[in-house]
Amino acid sequence: MFLKIRRDTLIILLLAFILILCGRIITYVAFASSTEVSDGVPISGIIVKGNDIVPVETIRANVMQAGFRDGSVIHGEILKTSKKEVSLKDAILTAQKFAKESTVPGTAVTPIVAVDVQVDKNTGIVTVTVIEDFSSVEIDNK
């Protein structure tokens, strides 16, 4: 049942394994230790918190319209999209405005009364916190 492997073959396989492992470790350490971000920080995702009725996909799509989508990059205080460059503060204000316009699917009801958008400049994660208040919603029965 035992496989017969010569000693020199075993040594060559062991050295190959160690060489591959060292190469992977060196590549990881070189990537992890680099602090330079020459291309900027890409937008890596949008996290939505605080919603009960309005779907996450609707809020996320509206925030993406403000420029926080895949392919957009943060360079310091500037958000670079595929079409234009805007200041990060203006993009955050626009995202807040667009998130407030999110509606309940199938209706024109906009229950979101307050939005807070936070952008992590190191990771590219956009956090959107919304507050829904149905007591302020005006519903017209026509």
C-alpha positions as a Markdown table, in Angstrom:
| # | Residue | x | y | z |
|---|---|---|---|---|
| 1 | Met | 0.0 | 0.0 | 0.0 |
| 2 | Phe | 3.0 | 2.3 | 0.4 |
| 3 | Leu | 4.1 | 4.3 | -2.5 |
| 4 | Lys | 7.8 | 4.0 | -3.3 |
| 5 | Ile | 9.3 | 7.4 | -3.6 |
| 6 | Arg | 13.0 | 7.8 | -3.9 |
| 7 | Arg | 14.7 | 10.1 | -1.4 |
| 8 | Asp | 16.0 | 12.6 | -4.1 |
| 9 | Thr | 12.4 | 12.9 | -5.6 |
| 10 | Leu | 11.1 | 13.6 | -2.1 |
| 11 | Ile | 13.7 | 16.3 | -1.5 |
| 12 | Ile | 13.0 | 18.0 | -4.9 |
| 13 | Leu | 9.2 | 18.0 | -4.1 |
| 14 | Leu | 9.8 | 19.4 | -0.7 |
| 15 | Leu | 12.1 | 22.2 | -2.0 |
| 16 | Ala | 9.5 | 23.0 | -4.7 |
| 17 | Phe | 6.8 | 23.3 | -2.1 |
| 18 | Ile | 9.0 | 25.6 | 0.1 |
| 19 | Leu | 9.9 | 27.7 | -2.9 |
| 20 | Ile | 6.2 | 28.2 | -3.9 |
| 21 | Leu | 5.2 | 28.9 | -0.3 |
| 22 | Cys | 8.0 | 31.5 | 0.1 |
| 23 | Gly | 7.0 | 33.2 | -3.1 |
| 24 | Arg | 3.4 | 33.5 | -2.0 |
| 25 | Ile | 4.5 | 34.9 | 1.4 |
| 26 | Ile | 6.9 | 37.4 | -0.2 |
| 27 | Thr | 4.1 | 38.6 | -2.6 |
| 28 | Tyr | 1.6 | 39.0 | 0.2 |
| 29 | Val | 4.1 | 40.9 | 2.4 |
| 30 | Ala | 5.1 | 43.2 | -0.5 |
| 31 | Phe | 1.4 | 44.0 | -1.2 |
| 32 | Ala | 0.5 | 44.5 | 2.5 |
| 33 | Ser | 3.4 | 46.7 | 3.3 |
| 34 | Ser | 2.9 | 49.1 | 0.4 |
| 35 | Thr | 1.3 | 52.3 | 1.6 |
| 36 | Glu | 1.3 | 54.1 | -1.7 |
| 37 | Val | -2.1 | 54.4 | -3.4 |
| 38 | Ser | -1.3 | 55.9 | -6.8 |
| 39 | Asp | -4.6 | 55.2 | -8.4 |
| 40 | Gly | -6.7 | 56.3 | -5.4 |
| 41 | Val | -9.0 | 54.3 | -3.3 |
| 42 | Pro | -11.8 | 52.6 | -5.3 |
| 43 | Ile | -15.4 | 52.6 | -4.0 |
| 44 | Ser | -15.7 | 49.0 | -2.6 |
| 45 | Gly | -19.3 | 48.9 | -1.5 |
| 46 | Ile | -22.4 | 50.6 | 0.0 |
| 47 | Ile | -23.7 | 49.6 | 3.4 |
| 48 | Val | -27.3 | 50.7 | 4.2 |
| 49 | Lys | -28.5 | 50.9 | 7.8 |
| 50 | Gly | -31.8 | 51.9 | 9.5 |
| 51 | Asn | -34.3 | 51.0 | 6.8 |
| 52 | Asp | -37.4 | 49.0 | 7.5 |
| 53 | Ile | -39.7 | 49.4 | 4.6 |
| 54 | Val | -37.7 | 50.9 | 1.7 |
| 55 | Pro | -35.6 | 48.2 | 0.1 |
| 56 | Val | -31.8 | 48.3 | 0.4 |
| 57 | Glu | -31.5 | 48.0 | -3.4 |
| 58 | Thr | -33.5 | 51.1 | -4.0 |
| 59 | Ile | -31.5 | 53.2 | -1.6 |
| 60 | Arg | -28.2 | 51.7 | -2.9 |
| 61 | Ala | -29.2 | 52.5 | -6.5 |
| 62 | Asn | -30.0 | 56.1 | -5.6 |
| 63 | Val | -26.7 | 56.6 | -3.8 |
| 64 | Met | -24.9 | 55.1 | -6.8 |
| 65 | Gln | -26.4 | 57.8 | -8.9 |
| 66 | Ala | -24.5 | 60.4 | -6.9 |
| 67 | Gly | -21.2 | 58.8 | -8.1 |
| 68 | Phe | -20.5 | 56.1 | -5.4 |
| 69 | Arg | -20.5 | 53.1 | -7.7 |
| 70 | Asp | -18.0 | 50.6 | -9.0 |
| 71 | Gly | -15.3 | 52.2 | -11.0 |
| 72 | Ser | -15.3 | 55.5 | -9.0 |
| 73 | Val | -12.1 | 56.4 | -7.1 |
| 74 | Ile | -11.4 | 58.7 | -4.2 |
| 75 | His | -8.3 | 60.9 | -4.6 |
| 76 | Gly | -8.0 | 62.8 | -1.3 |
| 77 | Glu | -11.1 | 65.1 | -1.3 |
| 78 | Ile | -12.1 | 64.4 | -4.9 |
| 79 | Leu | -14.4 | 61.7 | -6.2 |
| 80 | Lys | -13.5 | 60.6 | -9.7 |
| 81 | Thr | -16.2 | 58.9 | -11.7 |
| 82 | Ser | -16.1 | 57.6 | -15.2 |
| 83 | Lys | -17.7 | 60.8 | -16.4 |
| 84 | Lys | -16.6 | 63.6 | -14.1 |
| 85 | Glu | -14.8 | 64.7 | -11.0 |
| 86 | Val | -16.6 | 66.2 | -8.1 |
| 87 | Ser | -15.6 | 67.2 | -4.6 |
| 88 | Leu | -16.3 | 64.5 | -2.0 |
| 89 | Lys | -18.4 | 66.9 | 0.1 |
| 90 | Asp | -20.7 | 67.7 | -2.9 |
| 91 | Ala | -21.0 | 63.9 | -3.7 |
| 92 | Ile | -22.0 | 63.2 | -0.1 |
| 93 | Leu | -24.6 | 66.0 | -0.2 |
| 94 | Thr | -26.0 | 64.7 | -3.5 |
| 95 | Ala | -26.1 | 61.1 | -2.2 |
| 96 | Gln | -28.1 | 62.3 | 0.9 |
| 97 | Lys | -30.5 | 64.2 | -1.4 |
| 98 | Phe | -30.9 | 61.2 | -3.7 |
| 99 | Ala | -31.4 | 58.7 | -0.8 |
| 100 | Lys | -34.2 | 60.9 | 0.6 |
| 101 | Glu | -36.0 | 60.5 | -2.7 |
| 102 | Ser | -36.1 | 56.7 | -2.3 |
| 103 | Thr | -39.7 | 55.4 | -2.4 |
| 104 | Val | -41.6 | 52.4 | -1.3 |
| 105 | Pro | -41.8 | 50.1 | -4.3 |
| 106 | Gly | -45.0 | 50.6 | -6.3 |
| 107 | Thr | -45.9 | 53.9 | -4.6 |
| 108 | Ala | -44.8 | 57.5 | -4.5 |
| 109 | Val | -44.4 | 57.4 | -0.7 |
| 110 | Thr | -41.0 | 58.7 | 0.4 |
| 111 | Pro | -40.7 | 57.9 | 4.2 |
| 112 | Ile | -37.0 | 58.7 | 4.6 |
| 113 | Val | -36.7 | 62.0 | 6.5 |
| 114 | Ala | -33.0 | 62.0 | 7.4 |
| 115 | Val | -29.9 | 60.5 | 5.8 |
| 116 | Asp | -26.3 | 60.4 | 6.9 |
| 117 | Val | -23.6 | 59.3 | 4.4 |
| 118 | Gln | -20.1 | 58.5 | 5.7 |
| 119 | Val | -17.3 | 57.6 | 3.3 |
| 120 | Asp | -14.2 | 55.8 | 4.6 |
| 121 | Lys | -11.3 | 57.2 | 2.6 |
| 122 | Asn | -9.0 | 54.3 | 3.4 |
| 123 | Thr | -11.2 | 51.4 | 2.4 |
| 124 | Gly | -13.7 | 53.0 | 0.1 |
| 125 | Ile | -16.8 | 51.8 | 2.0 |
| 126 | Val | -19.8 | 54.1 | 1.9 |
| 127 | Thr | -22.1 | 53.8 | 4.9 |
| 128 | Val | -25.6 | 55.2 | 4.5 |
| 129 | Thr | -27.8 | 55.5 | 7.6 |
| 130 | Val | -31.4 | 56.4 | 7.0 |
| 131 | Ile | -34.3 | 57.3 | 9.3 |
| 132 | Glu | -37.8 | 56.4 | 8.2 |
| 133 | Asp | -40.8 | 58.3 | 9.6 |
| 134 | Phe | -44.2 | 57.5 | 8.3 |
| 135 | Ser | -45.9 | 60.1 | 10.5 |
| 136 | Ser | -44.7 | 62.9 | 8.2 |
| 137 | Val | -45.7 | 61.1 | 4.9 |
| 138 | Glu | -48.4 | 62.8 | 2.9 |
| 139 | Ile | -50.7 | 60.3 | 1.2 |
| 140 | Asp | -53.3 | 61.5 | -1.3 |
| 141 | Asn | -56.2 | 59.2 | -1.9 |
| 142 | Lys | -57.3 | 59.8 | -5.4 |
